Amino acid sequence: MKTLLILTTLDVPGRRNNREHAALRELAPRFDRTIVVFRQRAAAGKPALALLQGRITRRDDAAVTFVAVDPPLNPPEGAVRGATTQRPSANLLTRLAGQGLDTLAILRDRLTIAALSHAAAQALAGLDPADITCEAFGPWAAEAARHLRRQGRLAAYAYIDRDFEPGFVSSPLRRRWVTRMEARAARTADLTLSIGQRLAARHTGTSRHHPVLSPTGVDVGFFTAPQRPPGPLHIVYVGEVAPWSALDLLIAALQHPGLSQARLSLRGPALPGYRSQLLGLVASSGLGARFDWPGDVDRSEIPPLLAQANLGYCLFRPTPLRCHAAPLKLLEYFAAGLPAIAAPGSEAGDLVARSGAGLLCAPTSAALADALIGFEATPAATRDRMADAAHATALAHDWRDIFAREAVLLAGLGNARATGSAVPASQTYGVRP
């Protein structure tokens, strides 16, 4: 019985639009059975005593078995950031407390690895390791997969290098720990699949085999790419709203007299403290009815919104996390035929520059204002060419094609491990530099 095993720290049932979901949709039908072992997102208000306890729960759906691990020291998502580093009134002492708690999270990382490995071993009991194909998302899942391979429960596994993990960390000590774990994951996996070129470049020459680019994709058929008549600038941002999203810079830029008709629509969640902070900026900016943010919305509401806008916002603060990110939002803008604005020196900016599907801008409010005024004055024919380039780029990143090629690589995992050979160069793929 051919089995697909997905190991991840993402709460797959609790989320809705991540690479793991695309993998389930596109890869699972190729197997007789699929098992997803994931770290459960702790609910808000989790009792302190429950933080000391671990729990494993299993749910068997028609085609997929979900195994949730809730390891000890697994706080509600965002609880530490919300109480420390992302508090509007966070001072030096508060930030130092946040770093201290982040350092302690090394223990949570270790407990997560142990829980994922233990739960997966139980779920795989009785299965032939040669019949199991494993994708491990992120360094903690990859370390769990390495333990399973050492125990003889897996023959081989692929490490999905999907984020610059040290960028999530505020503690210098934990950042060094995470960096080492990422390097180990790339060095010891049978196959390393990086979702962006900047991520892949970090492991070139250090991984066991040369990393293979398996880029972020998009469900192209979910979106429409209508012709947009000329009109006032309407900017849209979809996804998590956080300090790195640089929306405060955009709000400041939209106060320029030359952008008095421009609108901004946000769709996505934010921690309560940061949401209040951003709404305070909007209230003092005079945007008024030109701004709307209902928070997180059902995914079905996104395509109509993108069809109304004429520019997607994907300009992040130049932190290591965001410079390496290959954001799904950018491909969704493109699938809707929507040009985007991004920062140079980032994965998103690289794709915008290669495709010609938008514009690059330094992450400052003054530069943003100038760029947006220039975009609004761009001839309609030029905007149409940008929109066509955006849609063509999305078609080249269709999840169906990406996972069809990924399936070929996964099928060769067993042979590669048995012979000690690298993935053939003919099997590497992705957008050219």
TORKOL-4160 file (C-alpha; in steps of 0.2 Angstrom, whole numbers, padded with zeros to 4 digits, m for minus):
433
<pt num="1" X="0000" Y="0000" Z="0000"/>
<pt num="2" X="0008" Y="0016" Z="m0006"/>
<pt num="3" X="0007" Y="0029" Z="0008"/>
<pt num="4" X="0010" Y="0048" Z="0008"/>
<pt num="5" X="0017" Y="0054" Z="0025"/>
<pt num="6" X="0016" Y="0073" Z="0028"/>
<pt num="7" X="0025" Y="0080" Z="0044"/>
<pt num="8" X="0023" Y="0098" Z="0048"/>
<pt num="9" X="0021" Y="0110" Z="0062"/>
<pt num="10" X="0007" Y="0119" Z="0053"/>
<pt num="11" X="m0011" Y="0115" Z="0060"/>
<pt num="12" X="m0017" Y="0108" Z="0043"/>
<pt num="13" X="m0035" Y="0106" Z="0048"/>
<pt num="14" X="m0035" Y="0123" Z="0057"/>
<pt num="15" X="m0028" Y="0132" Z="0042"/>
<pt num="16" X="m0034" Y="0134" Z="0024"/>
<pt num="17" X="m0022" Y="0140" Z="0011"/>
<pt num="18" X="m0004" Y="0134" Z="0013"/>
<pt num="19" X="0007" Y="0123" Z="0003"/>
<pt num="20" X="0002" Y="0108" Z="0014"/>
<pt num="21" X="m0016" Y="0110" Z="0008"/>
<pt num="22" X="m0010" Y="0110" Z="m0010"/>
<pt num="23" X="0001" Y="0095" Z="m0007"/>
<pt num="24" X="m0014" Y="0086" Z="0000"/>
<pt num="25" X="m0025" Y="0091" Z="m0015"/>
<pt num="26" X="m0012" Y="0087" Z="m0028"/>
<pt num="27" X="m0002" Y="0073" Z="m0021"/>
<pt num="28" X="m0014" Y="0062" Z="m0010"/>
<pt num="29" X="m0024" Y="0055" Z="m0025"/>
<pt num="30" X="m0007" Y="0047" Z="m0031"/>
<pt num="31" X="m0007" Y="0036" Z="m0016"/>
<pt num="32" X="m0017" Y="0023" Z="m0008"/>
<pt num="33" X="m0016" Y="0031" Z="0009"/>
<pt num="34" X="m0011" Y="0048" Z="0016"/>
<pt num="35" X="m0006" Y="0052" Z="0034"/>
<pt num="36" X="m0004" Y="0070" Z="0040"/>
<pt num="37" X="0005" Y="0072" Z="0057"/>
<pt num="38" X="0005" Y="0090" Z="0063"/>
<pt num="39" X="0007" Y="0101" Z="0078"/>
<pt num="40" X="m0010" Y="0107" Z="0083"/>
<pt num="41" X="m0012" Y="0126" Z="0086"/>
<pt num="42" X="m0017" Y="0128" Z="0104"/>
<pt num="43" X="m0033" Y="0137" Z="0107"/>
<pt num="44" X="m0033" Y="0154" Z="0116"/>
<pt num="45" X="m0036" Y="0153" Z="0135"/>
<pt num="46" X="m0027" Y="0136" Z="0136"/>
<pt num="47" X="m0025" Y="0133" Z="0155"/>
<pt num="48" X="m0007" Y="0134" Z="0162"/>
<pt num="49" X="m0008" Y="0116" Z="0168"/>
<pt num="50" X="m0012" Y="0110" Z="0151"/>
<pt num="51" X="0004" Y="0118" Z="0145"/>
<pt num="52" X="0014" Y="0104" Z="0155"/>
<pt num="53" X="0004" Y="0090" Z="0146"/>
<pt num="54" X="0006" Y="0082" Z="0129"/>
<pt num="55" X="m0008" Y="0075" Z="0119"/>
<pt num="56" X="m0010" Y="0065" Z="0103"/>
<pt num="57" X="m0027" Y="0064" Z="0094"/>
<pt num="58" X="m0031" Y="0055" Z="0078"/>
<pt num="59" X="m0045" Y="0058" Z="0065"/>
<pt num="60" X="m0048" Y="0046" Z="0050"/>
<pt num="61" X="m0057" Y="0054" Z="0036"/>
<pt num="62" X="m0061" Y="0046" Z="0020"/>
<pt num="63" X="m0045" Y="0048" Z="0011"/>
<pt num="64" X="m0033" Y="0056" Z="0025"/>
<pt num="65" X="m0028" Y="0051" Z="0042"/>
<pt num="66" X="m0025" Y="0067" Z="0053"/>
<pt num="67" X="m0014" Y="0064" Z="0068"/>
<pt num="68" X="m0013" Y="0080" Z="0079"/>
<pt num="69" X="0001" Y="0082" Z="0092"/>
<pt num="70" X="m0001" Y="0095" Z="0106"/>
<pt num="71" X="0016" Y="0094" Z="0114"/>
<pt num="72" X="0020" Y="0101" Z="0131"/>
<pt num="73" X="0025" Y="0120" Z="0132"/>
<pt num="74" X="0014" Y="0123" Z="0116"/>
<pt num="75" X="0006" Y="0140" Z="0120"/>
<pt num="76" X="m0008" Y="0148" Z="0110"/>
<pt num="77" X="m0002" Y="0155" Z="0093"/>
<pt num="78" X="0004" Y="0173" Z="0095"/>
<pt num="79" X="0002" Y="0173" Z="0114"/>
<pt num="80" X="0020" Y="0177" Z="0117"/>
<pt num="81" X="0022" Y="0190" Z="0103"/>
<pt num="82" X="0005" Y="0198" Z="0107"/>
<pt num="83" X="0010" Y="0200" Z="0126"/>
<pt num="84" X="0028" Y="0206" Z="0122"/>
<pt num="85" X="0036" Y="0211" Z="0105"/>
<pt num="86" X="0020" Y="0216" Z="0096"/>
<pt num="87" X="0012" Y="0226" Z="0110"/>
<pt num="88" X="0010" Y="0244" Z="0105"/>
<pt num="89" X="0017" Y="0250" Z="0121"/>
<pt num="90" X="0031" Y="0237" Z="0121"/>
<pt num="91" X="0047" Y="0244" Z="0130"/>
<pt num="92" X="0064" Y="0237" Z="0131"/>
<pt num="93" X="0060" Y="0227" Z="0147"/>
<pt num="94" X="0045" Y="0219" Z="0138"/>
<pt num="95" X="0055" Y="0215" Z="0123"/>
<pt num="96" X="0069" Y="0207" Z="0133"/>
<pt num="97" X="0056" Y="0197" Z="0142"/>
<pt num="98" X="0050" Y="0191" Z="0125"/>
<pt num="99" X="0067" Y="0186" Z="0120"/>
<pt num="100" X="0069" Y="0176" Z="0136"/>
<pt num="101" X="0053" Y="0167" Z="0133"/>
<pt num="102" X="0059" Y="0164" Z="0115"/>
<pt num="103" X="0075" Y="0156" Z="0121"/>
<pt num="104" X="0065" Y="0144" Z="0132"/>
<pt num="105" X="0055" Y="0139" Z="0116"/>
<pt num="106" X="0071" Y="0129" Z="0111"/>
<pt num="107" X="0063" Y="0116" Z="0123"/>
<pt num="108" X="0047" Y="0118" Z="0115"/>
<pt num="109" X="0056" Y="0114" Z="0098"/>
<pt num="110" X="0063" Y="0098" Z="0105"/>
<pt num="111" X="0047" Y="0092" Z="0112"/>
<pt num="112" X="0039" Y="0096" Z="0095"/>
<pt num="113" X="0052" Y="0085" Z="0086"/>
<pt num="114" X="0049" Y="0071" Z="0099"/>
<pt num="115" X="0030" Y="0072" Z="0098"/>
<pt num="116" X="0030" Y="0072" Z="0079"/>
<pt num="117" X="0042" Y="0057" Z="0078"/>
<pt num="118" X="0032" Y="0047" Z="0091"/>
<pt num="119" X="0015" Y="0050" Z="0083"/>
<pt num="120" X="0021" Y="0046" Z="0066"/>
<pt num="121" X="0030" Y="0030" Z="0072"/>
<pt num="122" X="0013" Y="0025" Z="0079"/>
<pt num="123" X="0004" Y="0029" Z="0063"/>
<pt num="124" X="0016" Y="0020" Z="0052"/>
<pt num="125" X="0016" Y="0004" Z="0063"/>
<pt num="126" X="0015" Y="m0011" Z="0051"/>
<pt num="127" X="0018" Y="m0002" Z="0035"/>
<pt num="128" X="0033" Y="m0006" Z="0024"/>
<pt num="129" X="0046" Y="0008" Z="0024"/>
<pt num="130" X="0049" Y="0006" Z="0006"/>
<pt num="131" X="0030" Y="0010" Z="0002"/>
<pt num="132" X="0031" Y="0027" Z="0012"/>
<pt num="133" X="0034" Y="0043" Z="0003"/>
<pt num="134" X="0038" Y="0057" Z="0016"/>
<pt num="135" X="0037" Y="0076" Z="0014"/>
<pt num="136" X="0044" Y="0085" Z="0030"/>
<pt num="137" X="0039" Y="0103" Z="0031"/>
<pt num="138" X="0052" Y="0114" Z="0040"/>
<pt num="139" X="0067" Y="0109" Z="0051"/>
<pt num="140" X="0057" Y="0102" Z="0066"/>
<pt num="141" X="0047" Y="0090" Z="0054"/>
<pt num="142" X="0064" Y="0086" Z="0045"/>
<pt num="143" X="0072" Y="0081" Z="0061"/>
<pt num="144" X="0057" Y="0070" Z="0066"/>
<pt num="145" X="0059" Y="0062" Z="0049"/>
<pt num="146" X="0077" Y="0059" Z="0052"/>
<pt num="147" X="0073" Y="0050" Z="0068"/>
<pt num="148" X="0061" Y="0039" Z="0059"/>
<pt num="149" X="0073" Y="0035" Z="0045"/>
<pt num="150" X="0086" Y="0030" Z="0058"/>
<pt num="151" X="0073" Y="0019" Z="0067"/>
<pt num="152" X="0070" Y="0010" Z="0050"/>
<pt num="153" X="0052" Y="0017" Z="0049"/>
<pt num="154" X="0056" Y="0027" Z="0033"/>
<pt num="155" X="0068" Y="0023" Z="0019"/>
<pt num="156" X="0070" Y="0041" Z="0013"/>
<pt num="157" X="0061" Y="0058" Z="0015"/>
<pt num="158" X="0061" Y="0075" Z="0007"/>
<pt num="159" X="0064" Y="0091" Z="0017"/>
<pt num="160" X="0053" Y="0105" Z="0011"/>
<pt num="161" X="0063" Y="0121" Z="0014"/>
<pt num="162" X="0048" Y="0133" Z="0015"/>
<pt num="163" X="0053" Y="0148" Z="0026"/>
<pt num="164" X="0068" Y="0157" Z="0033"/>
<pt num="165" X="0065" Y="0150" Z="0050"/>
<pt num="166" X="0077" Y="0160" Z="0060"/>
<pt num="167" X="0068" Y="0176" Z="0054"/>
<pt num="168" X="0053" Y="0171" Z="0066"/>
<pt num="169" X="0065" Y="0171" Z="0081"/>
<pt num="170" X="0069" Y="0186" Z="0092"/>
<pt num="171" X="0081" Y="0177" Z="0104"/>
<pt num="172" X="0099" Y="0177" Z="0097"/>
<pt num="173" X="0103" Y="0160" Z="0106"/>
<pt num="174" X="0087" Y="0152" Z="0098"/>
<pt num="175" X="0091" Y="0160" Z="0081"/>
<pt num="176" X="0108" Y="0151" Z="0081"/>
<pt num="177" X="0099" Y="0135" Z="0086"/>
<pt num="178" X="0086" Y="0136" Z="0072"/>
<pt num="179" X="0100" Y="0140" Z="0059"/>
<pt num="180" X="0109" Y="0125" Z="0064"/>
<pt num="181" X="0094" Y="0114" Z="0063"/>
<pt num="182" X="0090" Y="0121" Z="0046"/>
<pt num="183" X="0107" Y="0117" Z="0040"/>
<pt num="184" X="0106" Y="0099" Z="0047"/>
<pt num="185" X="0089" Y="0097" Z="0038"/>
<pt num="186" X="0096" Y="0101" Z="0021"/>
<pt num="187" X="0112" Y="0091" Z="0024"/>
<pt num="188" X="0104" Y="0075" Z="0030"/>
<pt num="189" X="0088" Y="0074" Z="0020"/>
<pt num="190" X="0087" Y="0063" Z="0004"/>
<pt num="191" X="0080" Y="0077" Z="m0006"/>
<pt num="192" X="0079" Y="0096" Z="m0001"/>
<pt num="193" X="0065" Y="0106" Z="m0010"/>
<pt num="194" X="0066" Y="0124" Z="m0008"/>
<pt num="195" X="0051" Y="0135" Z="m0012"/>
<pt num="196" X="0062" Y="0150" Z="m0018"/>
<pt num="197" X="0078" Y="0154" Z="m0026"/>
<pt num="198" X="0085" Y="0164" Z="m0011"/>
<pt num="199" X="0081" Y="0150" Z="0001"/>
<pt num="200" X="0089" Y="0137" Z="m0011"/>
<pt num="201" X="0105" Y="0148" Z="m0012"/>
<pt num="202" X="0107" Y="0147" Z="0007"/>
<pt num="203" X="0110" Y="0128" Z="0006"/>
<pt num="204" X="0119" Y="0126" Z="m0011"/>
<pt num="205" X="0135" Y="0118" Z="m0007"/>
<pt num="206" X="0130" Y="0113" Z="0011"/>
<pt num="207" X="0116" Y="0101" Z="0008"/>
<pt num="208" X="0118" Y="0082" Z="0004"/>
<pt num="209" X="0112" Y="0085" Z="m0013"/>
<pt num="210" X="0110" Y="0101" Z="m0023"/>
<pt num="211" X="0093" Y="0109" Z="m0017"/>
<pt num="212" X="0079" Y="0108" Z="m0030"/>
<pt num="213" X="0068" Y="0123" Z="m0033"/>
<pt num="214" X="0050" Y="0118" Z="m0031"/>
<pt num="215" X="0042" Y="0136" Z="m0031"/>
<pt num="216" X="0027" Y="0142" Z="m0023"/>
<pt num="217" X="0011" Y="0139" Z="m0034"/>
<pt num="218" X="m0006" Y="0145" Z="m0035"/>
<pt num="219" X="m0024" Y="0138" Z="m0039"/>
<pt num="220" X="m0025" Y="0147" Z="m0055"/>
<pt num="221" X="m0043" Y="0141" Z="m0059"/>
<pt num="222" X="m0049" Y="0149" Z="m0042"/>
<pt num="223" X="m0047" Y="0167" Z="m0049"/>
<pt num="224" X="m0053" Y="0177" Z="m0064"/>
<pt num="225" X="m0042" Y="0190" Z="m0073"/>
<pt num="226" X="m0054" Y="0203" Z="m0080"/>
<pt num="227" X="m0050" Y="0218" Z="m0090"/>
<pt num="228" X="m0049" Y="0233" Z="m0078"/>
<pt num="229" X="m0055" Y="0250" Z="m0085"/>
<pt num="230" X="m0045" Y="0265" Z="m0080"/>
<pt num="231" X="m0050" Y="0272" Z="m0063"/>
<pt num="232" X="m0044" Y="0278" Z="m0046"/>
<pt num="233" X="m0030" Y="0268" Z="m0039"/>
<pt num="234" X="m0037" Y="0253" Z="m0028"/>
<pt num="235" X="m0023" Y="0244" Z="m0019"/>
<pt num="236" X="m0027" Y="0227" Z="m0010"/>
<pt num="237" X="m0017" Y="0217" Z="0003"/>
<pt num="238" X="m0022" Y="0199" Z="0007"/>
<pt num="239" X="m0015" Y="0189" Z="0021"/>
<pt num="240" X="m0008" Y="0191" Z="0038"/>
<pt num="241" X="m0007" Y="0209" Z="0044"/>
<pt num="242" X="0009" Y="0211" Z="0054"/>
<pt num="243" X="0023" Y="0224" Z="0057"/>
<pt num="244" X="0033" Y="0216" Z="0043"/>
<pt num="245" X="0019" Y="0219" Z="0030"/>
<pt num="246" X="0024" Y="0238" Z="0030"/>
<pt num="247" X="0006" Y="0243" Z="0029"/>
<pt num="248" X="0010" Y="0258" Z="0040"/>
<pt num="249" X="0021" Y="0264" Z="0026"/>
<pt num="250" X="0007" Y="0262" Z="0014"/>
<pt num="251" X="m0005" Y="0271" Z="0025"/>
<pt num="252" X="0007" Y="0286" Z="0027"/>
<pt num="253" X="0010" Y="0286" Z="0008"/>
<pt num="254" X="m0008" Y="0287" Z="0004"/>
<pt num="255" X="m0009" Y="0304" Z="0013"/>
<pt num="256" X="0000" Y="0312" Z="m0001"/>
<pt num="257" X="m0011" Y="0325" Z="m0010"/>
<pt num="258" X="m0008" Y="0316" Z="m0027"/>
<pt num="259" X="m0016" Y="0300" Z="m0020"/>
<pt num="260" X="m0032" Y="0308" Z="m0013"/>
<pt num="261" X="m0043" Y="0296" Z="m0023"/>
<pt num="262" X="m0033" Y="0280" Z="m0020"/>
<pt num="263" X="m0042" Y="0266" Z="m0010"/>
<pt num="264" X="m0034" Y="0253" Z="0001"/>
<pt num="265" X="m0043" Y="0236" Z="0005"/>
<pt num="266" X="m0035" Y="0224" Z="0018"/>
<pt num="267" X="m0041" Y="0206" Z="0020"/>
<pt num="268" X="m0033" Y="0195" Z="0034"/>
<pt num="269" X="m0030" Y="0193" Z="0052"/>
<pt num="270" X="m0019" Y="0202" Z="0064"/>
<pt num="271" X="m0015" Y="0201" Z="0083"/>
<pt num="272" X="m0027" Y="0212" Z="0093"/>
<pt num="273" X="m0013" Y="0224" Z="0098"/>
<pt num="274" X="m0007" Y="0227" Z="0081"/>
<pt num="275" X="m0024" Y="0228" Z="0074"/>
<pt num="276" X="m0028" Y="0242" Z="0086"/>
<pt num="277" X="m0011" Y="0251" Z="0082"/>
<pt num="278" X="m0015" Y="0250" Z="0063"/>
<pt num="279" X="m0033" Y="0256" Z="0065"/>
<pt num="280" X="m0026" Y="0271" Z="0075"/>
<pt num="281" X="m0015" Y="0276" Z="0061"/>
<pt num="282" X="m0029" Y="0275" Z="0049"/>
<pt num="283" X="m0040" Y="0286" Z="0060"/>
<pt num="284" X="m0027" Y="0299" Z="0060"/>
<pt num="285" X="m0023" Y="0298" Z="0042"/>
<pt num="286" X="m0039" Y="0304" Z="0035"/>
<pt num="287" X="m0042" Y="0289" Z="0024"/>
<pt num="288" X="m0059" Y="0287" Z="0030"/>
<pt num="289" X="m0070" Y="0278" Z="0018"/>
<pt num="290" X="m0056" Y="0275" Z="0006"/>
<pt num="291" X="m0050" Y="0261" Z="0018"/>
<pt num="292" X="m0059" Y="0245" Z="0023"/>
<pt num="293" X="m0053" Y="0230" Z="0033"/>
<pt num="294" X="m0066" Y="0218" Z="0039"/>
<pt num="295" X="m0052" Y="0207" Z="0046"/>
<pt num="296" X="m0051" Y="0189" Z="0040"/>
<pt num="297" X="m0064" Y="0183" Z="0028"/>
<pt num="298" X="m0070" Y="0167" Z="0019"/>
<pt num="299" X="m0058" Y="0163" Z="0005"/>
<pt num="300" X="m0072" Y="0164" Z="m0007"/>
<pt num="301" X="m0073" Y="0183" Z="m0005"/>
<pt num="302" X="m0055" Y="0185" Z="m0011"/>
<pt num="303" X="m0057" Y="0183" Z="m0030"/>
<pt num="304" X="m0071" Y="0196" Z="m0032"/>
<pt num="305" X="m0060" Y="0208" Z="m0022"/>
<pt num="306" X="m0045" Y="0206" Z="m0032"/>
<pt num="307" X="m0055" Y="0208" Z="m0048"/>
<pt num="308" X="m0060" Y="0226" Z="m0042"/>
<pt num="309" X="m0042" Y="0231" Z="m0038"/>
<pt num="310" X="m0029" Y="0237" Z="m0049"/>
<pt num="311" X="m0013" Y="0234" Z="m0039"/>
<pt num="312" X="m0008" Y="0221" Z="m0026"/>
<pt num="313" X="0003" Y="0225" Z="m0011"/>
<pt num="314" X="0018" Y="0214" Z="m0008"/>
<pt num="315" X="0031" Y="0226" Z="m0001"/>
<pt num="316" X="0038" Y="0220" Z="0015"/>
<pt num="317" X="0050" Y="0227" Z="0027"/>
<pt num="318" X="0068" Y="0221" Z="0022"/>
<pt num="319" X="0070" Y="0208" Z="0036"/>
<pt num="320" X="0078" Y="0192" Z="0033"/>
<pt num="321" X="0062" Y="0183" Z="0035"/>
<pt num="322" X="0053" Y="0193" Z="0022"/>
<pt num="323" X="0067" Y="0194" Z="0010"/>
<pt num="324" X="0067" Y="0175" Z="0008"/>
<pt num="325" X="0049" Y="0173" Z="0008"/>
<pt num="326" X="0040" Y="0167" Z="m0008"/>
<pt num="327" X="0023" Y="0173" Z="m0003"/>
<pt num="328" X="0007" Y="0165" Z="m0010"/>
<pt num="329" X="m0002" Y="0182" Z="m0010"/>
<pt num="330" X="0009" Y="0187" Z="m0024"/>
<pt num="331" X="0005" Y="0173" Z="m0035"/>
<pt num="332" X="m0014" Y="0175" Z="m0031"/>
<pt num="333" X="m0013" Y="0193" Z="m0036"/>
<pt num="334" X="m0005" Y="0187" Z="m0053"/>
<pt num="335" X="m0018" Y="0174" Z="m0055"/>
<pt num="336" X="m0031" Y="0188" Z="m0055"/>
<pt num="337" X="m0021" Y="0197" Z="m0068"/>
<pt num="338" X="m0016" Y="0210" Z="m0055"/>
<pt num="339" X="0001" Y="0219" Z="m0056"/>
<pt num="340" X="0010" Y="0220" Z="m0039"/>
<pt num="341" X="0022" Y="0231" Z="m0030"/>
<pt num="342" X="0037" Y="0224" Z="m0021"/>
<pt num="343" X="0053" Y="0228" Z="m0013"/>
<pt num="344" X="0070" Y="0225" Z="m0023"/>
<pt num="345" X="0081" Y="0213" Z="m0014"/>
<pt num="346" X="0068" Y="0201" Z="m0010"/>
<pt num="347" X="0061" Y="0185" Z="m0017"/>
<pt num="348" X="0044" Y="0194" Z="m0021"/>
<pt num="349" X="0054" Y="0208" Z="m0029"/>
<pt num="350" X="0064" Y="0196" Z="m0039"/>
<pt num="351" X="0049" Y="0188" Z="m0047"/>
<pt num="352" X="0041" Y="0205" Z="m0051"/>
<pt num="353" X="0057" Y="0210" Z="m0059"/>
<pt num="354" X="0059" Y="0194" Z="m0069"/>
<pt num="355" X="0041" Y="0194" Z="m0075"/>
<pt num="356" X="0038" Y="0213" Z="m0078"/>
<pt num="357" X="0021" Y="0211" Z="m0069"/>
<pt num="358" X="0022" Y="0226" Z="m0058"/>
<pt num="359" X="0035" Y="0238" Z="m0050"/>
<pt num="360" X="0048" Y="0239" Z="m0037"/>
<pt num="361" X="0049" Y="0252" Z="m0024"/>
<pt num="362" X="0060" Y="0255" Z="m0009"/>
<pt num="363" X="0051" Y="0252" Z="0008"/>
<pt num="364" X="0049" Y="0270" Z="0013"/>
<pt num="365" X="0033" Y="0280" Z="0013"/>
<pt num="366" X="0040" Y="0294" Z="0002"/>
<pt num="367" X="0046" Y="0281" Z="m0011"/>
<pt num="368" X="0029" Y="0273" Z="m0010"/>
<pt num="369" X="0020" Y="0289" Z="m0014"/>
<pt num="370" X="0031" Y="0293" Z="m0029"/>
<pt num="371" X="0029" Y="0275" Z="m0036"/>
<pt num="372" X="0010" Y="0275" Z="m0034"/>
<pt num="373" X="0008" Y="0292" Z="m0042"/>
<pt num="374" X="0019" Y="0285" Z="m0056"/>
<pt num="375" X="0009" Y="0269" Z="m0058"/>
<pt num="376" X="m0008" Y="0279" Z="m0058"/>
<pt num="377" X="m0001" Y="0289" Z="m0072"/>
<pt num="378" X="0005" Y="0274" Z="m0082"/>
<pt num="379" X="m0003" Y="0272" Z="m0099"/>
<pt num="380" X="m0017" Y="0259" Z="m0100"/>
<pt num="381" X="m0008" Y="0249" Z="m0113"/>
<pt num="382" X="0007" Y="0248" Z="m0101"/>
<pt num="383" X="m0004" Y="0242" Z="m0087"/>
<pt num="384" X="m0012" Y="0229" Z="m0098"/>
<pt num="385" X="0005" Y="0222" Z="m0102"/>
<pt num="386" X="0009" Y="0221" Z="m0084"/>
<pt num="387" X="m0008" Y="0212" Z="m0081"/>
<pt num="388" X="m0004" Y="0200" Z="m0095"/>
<pt num="389" X="0013" Y="0196" Z="m0088"/>
<pt num="390" X="0005" Y="0193" Z="m0071"/>
<pt num="391" X="m0007" Y="0181" Z="m0077"/>
<pt num="392" X="0006" Y="0172" Z="m0088"/>
<pt num="393" X="0017" Y="0170" Z="m0073"/>
<pt num="394" X="0003" Y="0163" Z="m0062"/>
<pt num="395" X="0000" Y="0150" Z="m0076"/>
<pt num="396" X="0018" Y="0145" Z="m0075"/>
<pt num="397" X="0016" Y="0142" Z="m0056"/>
<pt num="398" X="0000" Y="0132" Z="m0057"/>
<pt num="399" X="0000" Y="0120" Z="m0042"/>
<pt num="400" X="m0005" Y="0105" Z="m0053"/>
<pt num="401" X="0011" Y="0107" Z="m0063"/>
<pt num="402" X="0022" Y="0110" Z="m0049"/>
<pt num="403" X="0016" Y="0095" Z="m0039"/>
<pt num="404" X="0016" Y="0084" Z="m0055"/>
<pt num="405" X="0035" Y="0088" Z="m0056"/>
<pt num="406" X="0037" Y="0086" Z="m0038"/>
<pt num="407" X="0029" Y="0069" Z="m0039"/>
<pt num="408" X="0043" Y="0063" Z="m0051"/>
<pt num="409" X="0056" Y="0069" Z="m0039"/>
<pt num="410" X="0048" Y="0060" Z="m0024"/>
<pt num="411" X="0046" Y="0044" Z="m0034"/>
<pt num="412" X="0065" Y="0044" Z="m0037"/>
<pt num="413" X="0069" Y="0046" Z="m0018"/>
<pt num="414" X="0071" Y="0027" Z="m0014"/>
<pt num="415" X="0083" Y="0025" Z="m0029"/>
<pt num="416" X="0093" Y="0040" Z="m0024"/>
<pt num="417" X="0096" Y="0034" Z="m0007"/>
<pt num="418" X="0100" Y="0017" Z="m0012"/>
<pt num="419" X="0113" Y="0022" Z="m0024"/>
<pt num="420" X="0119" Y="0038" Z="m0015"/>
<pt num="421" X="0116" Y="0048" Z="m0031"/>
<pt num="422" X="0110" Y="0066" Z="m0033"/>
<pt num="423" X="0094" Y="0070" Z="m0041"/>
<pt num="424" X="0097" Y="0071" Z="m0059"/>
<pt num="425" X="0100" Y="0089" Z="m0066"/>
<pt num="426" X="0086" Y="0085" Z="m0079"/>
<pt num="427" X="0074" Y="0084" Z="m0064"/>
<pt num="428" X="0077" Y="0101" Z="m0057"/>
<pt num="429" X="0065" Y="0115" Z="m0062"/>
<pt num="430" X="0058" Y="0131" Z="m0058"/>
<pt num="431" X="0059" Y="0149" Z="m0064"/>
<pt num="432" X="0076" Y="0154" Z="m0071"/>
<pt num="433" X="0086" Y="0167" Z="m0062"/>
